[in-house]
Amino acid sequence: MIEAIKILGESMMKTAGSEPFLSSLIDQVDADRYIVIFDFKTDDDIEIKIDTWGVDAEKLDKVKWVGNVKGNNPQDRLTTDNLQYLVSQSIPNLAANLPEGSDLKIKLQDFIDKFYYKIPGLKGFESRYAYIWDLDKIGIKGQNLLSKKNKEKIAALAESYEFGSPEFYEAYVKKEGKAKDLASIVADFVGNWLEKQWDIPRKSIGLYTIRLDGQLLAEHPDYHKYLENRLVDDVFDEEEFVGQCHICQKSQEKLTKNFTRFRLLKFYINDKKGFASGLADRGFFKNYAVCKECYKHLLVGERTIENHFRSRLGEADVYLIPEFYQNVDPEQLHVKEWAEYLKRKLQELNKFEAWQEFQDKISDDQLRKFGKDSYLLNFLFARRPPGSSEVKVLRFIQDIPPHRLDELKNAMIQVRDLFGEGEMHHFNLDYTQIYFLLPIRKVKNEPQIGIYLDILEALFKGHPLKLSLLTDLLMETVRVHAFEKYDAYVQKKNDKSDSIDELDRFLIMAQFFIFYLKRLNMIKELRGGELELVAEKLVPEEIKSYWEKVGLSDPQKALFLLGYLIGEIGKKQYQEGKTKPIMNKLNYQGMTEGKIKVLSSEILDKLYQNKIWNFNERIYAAMKELLDKSLGKFNSAEENVYWILSGYAFSTARGIMSKSAEKTAEKEEEV
């Protein structure tokens, strides 16, 4: 897979412009954001001006947005998404690191002398915040631009010193002892100034950069050379080692074993000697080491995956990484087209509506061009916490043939007829629906999606799933809806004023899900059962068809019919009182065999009370026969309730289809 990422990077660099490496490393920013340019003049008495650009690929390349410095290292970028870096450490750090005599170093030093103030006496970590914008010299004034929180924080000092003056800076650091906090306050002040003075809302800003005396500093050749050196050369200068590259196999190459600057390629642990060959630090060169050319290709390949191969399944971020069977010419790869093709393929699963849209957009020639079985797919599920450049890898699913996606999609289409012929609007199963069928808990408002990733991995690889596990999971989600435990889970209360409540909607979708897994041959326990002659004659064809499709055993059929009758009673109750009291007879924690026998007797009473016995007499008789035959054969108490709810969902779904058919007939009569 490392080779695949290298090929993607090589392809992007070979088809890029005059600066293939840096241009191929450009990070993405939301298209609805702005790039804010602080326009400084070194002439006397000329105040700072502000310019804004909309975001597009050309503008991002101009400002050379390659991301901030990773981790807790000193920042040195001329373009950043963090205003605090720009008003404090970035430019002084960059000026200090540039070679003596370089044109950009001279310009930056002049800029620092003109517009920064150096707070004396700072040591250690705090020294990186020694330089800070001198707001007096820049011409930004007014304590009212501070947020309420920061106003209160500096209130005592503001009585003696003007905010933004050198005296204020020194007094604040002396009192509070934290120059980093001061940089944060100044950034807050400048951000509010942009919002109030220039009418640029903070939430609309994607990046900040500097223009000095008419020149965009990020376009300076010295900066480009510096960036490439920092991103690549420094890694190879850390430790001299010559050997054979593990990717291209070239010998006598200068190598690096340092992969800490990567964000997704966290497959090699090289910070603990216990993982190194020979238990020595230099042993990492034997584990995995690459030459400079391959290192650059990997950096660009990783950024290409982040920018172009990122998609979603359910509510989970996933990076698609194609791995080719045969040798591929990087110049003929058409990476961005590949990315769009693969993302559309995945969206066929994620949203049912995307399936037809994809069929309309892609031609047979394009399908042949991408070659269905010339590659394997790797799925890297990862999460990037807000405001962080670090990526947390959640799951890595390897070597999935692309035809498996077609199998998953085709099965998804085929399950639509589960409840027989008729319209079931808004009940199409897809992978977003599957996400919300599962009891995914939230911890500190962060979804714990391990269960969903387990199901996805089983689906992609075709691994069987235990029916008992599935019913346990689905019953937990039943309780989320039944008891409205929405704060602790990803499920949400439906605010729509339709007649289908959350529990009914969920139960119908759960039946589609189980049938979907059955069609994929992933539930081995659903093999069907033999009907006795009497029951076979009593049960309607649409129910027998459902049983045959899903493969219910006789105990499951008995529970299904019990649930079906509960659904019929519930429909009658809802017609008369807009509620379904019959549902209170169910214990969602589970029901033993004894409780089920009691429930079956209560159902008989309710059929009489609601005057629907005549319509359901045959089904009740079939249920009773199957129930008596199945005594001693039921599974867990929780699974019993699931199959009761399965029958209830069937009754509800048939009711929805009946109403839909009536509306269609009425419209046809009007025409």
Long-range contacts (C-beta under 8 A, 24 or more apart in sequence): 1-321, 1-323, 1-378, 1-398, 2-247, 2-265, 2-267, 2-298, 3-247, 3-323, 4-301, 4-321, 4-322, 4-323, 4-324, 4-378, 5-265, 5-298, 5-301, 5-302, 5-305, 5-321, 6-247, 6-294, 6-297, 6-298, 6-301, 7-297, 7-301, 7-324, 7-328, 7-330, 7-333, 8-300, 8-301, 8-304, 8-305, 8-333, 8-335, 9-296, 9-297, 9-298, 9-299, 9-300, 9-301, 9-302, 9-303, 9-304, 10-297, 10-300, 10-301, 10-330, 11-330, 11-331, 11-333, 11-335, 12-300, 12-301, 12-304, 12-335, 13-296, 13-297, 13-300, 14-330, 14-331, 15-331, 15-335, 19-224, 21-228, 21-232, 21-296, 21-300, 22-64, 22-66, 22-224, 22-227, 22-228, 23-61, 24-300, 24-303, 24-304, 25-66, 25-231, 25-299, 25-300, 25-303, 26-57, 26-60, 26-61, 26-64, 26-65, 26-66, 26-303, 26-307, 27-60, 27-65, 27-66, 27-67, 27-303, 27-306, 27-307, 28-60, 28-306, 28-307, 29-55, 29-60, 29-65, 29-81, 29-206, 29-207, 30-55, 30-206, 31-55, 31-56, 32-204, 33-204, 33-205, 33-206, 33-207, 34-200, 34-204, 34-205, 34-206, 35-59, 35-60, 35-63, 35-206, 35-207, 35-208, 35-209, 36-194, 36-200, 36-205, 36-207, 36-208, 36-209, 37-208, 37-209, 37-210, 37-211, 37-216, 38-86, 38-208, 38-209, 38-210, 38-211, 39-211, 40-111, 40-114, 40-115, 40-138, 40-210, 40-211, 40-212, 40-213, 41-212, 41-213, 42-110, 42-111, 42-114, 42-212, 42-213, 47-138, 47-139, 48-138, 48-139, 48-140, 50-194, 50-198, 50-200, 51-211, 52-200, 55-206, 55-207, 60-207, 62-216, 62-218, 62-219, 63-207, 63-209, 63-216, 63-218, 64-218, 64-219, 64-223, 64-224, 64-227, 65-207, 66-227, 66-231, 67-389, 68-389, 70-260, 70-261, 70-263, 70-389, 70-390, 71-389, 71-390, 74-128, 76-230, 78-209, 78-210, 78-217, 78-218, 78-223, 79-207, 79-208, 79-209, 79-218, 80-207, 80-208, 80-209, 81-206, 81-207, 81-208, 82-187, 82-208, 83-187, 83-190, 83-191, 83-208, 84-183, 84-184, 84-186, 84-187, 86-187, 86-208, 86-209, 86-210, 87-132, 87-133, 87-183, 87-186, 87-187, 87-190, 88-128, 88-129, 88-131, 88-132, 88-133, 88-183, 88-186, 88-187, 89-128, 89-129, 89-131, 89-183, 91-116, 91-131, 91-210, 92-116, 92-130, 92-131, 93-128, 94-223, 94-226, 97-226, 97-230, 98-222, 98-226, 102-222, 103-220, 103-222, 104-217, 104-220, 104-222, 104-223, 104-226, 105-222, 107-212, 107-217, 107-220, 108-217, 111-210, 111-212, 117-166, 117-169, 119-169, 119-170, 119-173, 119-179, 119-182, 120-170, 121-173, 122-173, 122-179, 125-180, 126-173, 126-178, 126-179, 126-180, 129-179, 129-180, 129-182, 129-183, 130-179, 132-169, 132-179, 132-182, 132-183, 132-186, 133-186, 133-190, 134-164, 134-166, 135-163, 135-164, 135-165, 135-186, 135-189, 136-162, 136-164, 136-165, 136-166, 140-164, 140-189, 140-190, 140-193, 142-193, 145-189, 145-192, 145-193, 145-196, 146-185, 146-188, 146-189, 146-192, 147-188, 147-192, 150-185, 150-188, 150-189, 153-185, 154-185, 163-189, 164-189, 231-261, 231-299, 232-292, 232-295, 232-296, 232-299, 233-292, 235-261, 235-295, 236-292, 236-295, 239-282, 241-282, 241-285, 241-289, 243-285, 243-289, 245-289, 245-290, 245-291, 245-294, 246-288, 246-289, 246-290, 247-290, 247-291, 247-294, 247-298, 248-291, 248-293, 248-294, 250-291, 253-291, 253-292, 254-291, 254-292, 255-285, 255-289, 255-290, 255-291, 256-289, 256-290, 256-292, 256-295, 257-284, 257-285, 257-287, 257-288, 257-289, 259-288, 261-299, 262-298, 262-299, 262-302, 263-302, 263-306, 263-389, 263-390, 263-391, 264-302, 264-305, 264-306, 264-319, 264-380, 264-382, 264-391, 264-393, 265-298, 265-302, 266-391, 266-393, 304-335, 304-339, 305-380, 308-335, 308-336, 308-339, 309-339, 309-342, 309-343, 311-342, 311-343, 311-346, 311-347, 311-350, 312-350, 313-346, 313-349, 313-350, 313-431, 313-435, 313-456, 314-350, 314-431, 314-432, 314-434, 314-435, 314-436, 314-449, 314-452, 315-432, 315-435, 315-447, 315-449, 315-490, 316-381, 316-394, 316-435, 316-449, 316-452, 316-453, 316-456, 317-381, 317-382, 317-383, 317-384, 318-346, 318-379, 318-380, 318-381, 318-382, 319-379, 319-380, 319-381, 319-382, 320-346, 320-377, 320-378, 320-379, 321-377, 321-378, 321-379, 321-380, 322-375, 322-376, 322-377, 322-378, 323-375, 323-376, 323-377, 323-378, 323-399, 324-374, 324-375, 325-373, 325-374, 325-375, 325-376, 326-374, 338-370, 341-366, 341-370, 342-377, 345-402, 345-405, 346-405, 348-405, 348-409, 349-405, 349-408, 349-409, 349-412, 349-430, 349-431, 350-430, 350-431, 350-432, 351-430, 351-432, 352-412, 352-428, 352-429, 352-430, 353-428, 355-409, 355-412, 355-413, 372-402, 372-403, 372-406, 373-401, 373-402, 373-403, 375-402, 376-400, 376-401, 376-402, 377-401, 377-402, 377-405, 379-456, 379-460, 381-449, 381-453, 394-449, 394-450, 394-453, 395-453, 395-456, 395-457, 397-456, 397-457, 397-460, 397-461, 400-460, 400-461, 404-460, 404-462, 407-520, 408-459, 408-460, 408-520, 411-516, 411-519, 411-520, 412-516, 414-519, 415-512, 415-515, 415-516, 415-519, 418-511, 418-512, 418-515, 418-546, 418-549, 418-550, 419-511, 419-542, 419-546, 419-650, 419-653, 419-654, 419-657, 420-542, 420-545, 420-546, 420-654, 420-657, 422-654, 422-657, 422-658, 422-660, 422-661, 423-657, 423-660, 423-661, 423-664, 424-508, 424-653, 424-656, 424-657, 424-660, 425-660, 427-505, 427-508, 427-509, 427-512, 427-653, 427-656, 429-509, 429-512, 429-513, 429-516, 431-456, 433-509, 433-512, 433-513, 434-513, 435-490, 436-490, 436-491, 437-474, 437-477, 437-506, 437-509, 437-510, 437-513, 438-473, 438-477, 439-473, 439-476, 439-477, 439-480, 439-489, 440-489, 440-490, 441-488, 441-489, 441-490, 442-487, 442-488, 442-489, 442-490, 447-490, 458-522, 459-520, 459-522, 462-520, 462-521, 462-522, 463-522, 464-521, 464-522, 464-523, 464-524, 465-517, 465-522, 465-523, 466-525, 467-523, 467-525, 467-526, 467-639, 468-635, 468-636, 468-639, 470-514, 470-517, 470-523, 471-636, 471-638, 471-639, 471-642, 471-643, 472-636, 472-638, 472-639, 474-510, 474-513, 474-642, 475-588, 475-590, 475-638, 475-639, 475-641, 475-642, 477-506, 477-510, 478-503, 478-506, 478-507, 478-588, 478-641, 478-642, 478-645, 479-588, 479-589, 481-506, 482-588, 483-588, 499-574, 500-652, 500-656, 504-649, 504-652, 507-645, 507-646, 507-648, 507-649, 507-652, 508-649, 508-652, 508-653, 508-656, 510-645, 510-646, 510-649, 511-550, 511-646, 511-649, 511-650, 511-653, 514-550, 514-646, 515-549, 515-550, 518-549, 518-550, 518-551, 523-551, 526-550, 526-551, 526-552, 526-553, 527-551, 527-553, 528-552, 528-553, 529-553, 529-554, 529-556, 529-557, 530-554, 531-557, 532-625, 532-626, 532-629, 534-621, 534-622, 534-625, 535-622, 535-625, 535-626, 538-618, 538-619, 538-621, 538-622, 538-625, 539-618, 539-619, 539-622, 540-619, 542-654, 543-619, 543-650, 546-650, 552-643, 554-626, 554-629, 554-630, 554-633, 555-626, 555-630, 555-633, 555-634, 555-635, 555-643, 556-643, 556-646, 557-626, 558-623, 558-626, 558-627, 558-629, 558-630, 559-596, 559-634, 559-640, 559-643, 559-644, 559-646, 559-647, 560-643, 560-644, 560-646, 560-647, 560-650, 561-619, 561-620, 561-622, 561-623, 561-626, 561-647, 562-596, 562-599, 562-600, 562-603, 562-623, 562-627, 562-644, 562-647, 563-643, 563-644, 563-645, 563-646, 563-647, 563-648, 563-649, 563-650, 563-651, 564-619, 564-623, 564-647, 564-648, 564-650, 564-651, 565-603, 565-607, 565-616, 565-619, 565-620, 565-623, 565-647, 565-651, 566-603, 566-644, 566-647, 566-648, 566-651, 567-647, 567-648, 567-649, 567-650, 567-651, 567-652, 567-655, 568-607, 568-612, 568-615, 568-616, 568-651, 569-603, 569-606, 569-607, 569-610, 569-612, 570-648, 570-651, 570-652, 571-651, 571-652, 571-655, 572-610, 572-611, 572-612, 573-610, 582-606, 586-641, 586-644, 586-645, 587-641, 588-641, 589-637, 589-638, 590-636, 590-637, 590-638, 590-640, 590-641, 591-637, 591-640, 591-641, 591-644, 592-637, 592-640, 593-631, 593-632, 593-634, 593-640, 595-637, 596-627, 596-634, 596-640, 596-644, 597-627, 600-624, 600-627
